[in-house]
Amino acid sequence: MVFVPPNLTPDSVTGRIATWTEEQVVARFRGGERLPGSPMPWRAGRMTDDDLRAIYRYLRTVPAVEHDPGPSLRREDAEPGDG
């Protein structure tokens, strides 16, 4: 299986960050791993809440790009729309 990162731009259609509040992003990082083996550092190590808020605020400034990468976890040989 392959982990596929979501669209983190603020695109209103396909951007993950567009639908989350700053508080939701901080809570999500503090919530830990949801998919076993995820390469994402969900516990955020030594990051403070202020660090996580800064990342969120930066991502909100990135130009929006409409791009749906498909499911977060898929077979290695699957195309983006295959699931």
Beta strands, then each sheet from edge to edge (+ up, - down):
strand 1: 2-3
strand 2: 73-74
sheet 1: 1+ 2-
end
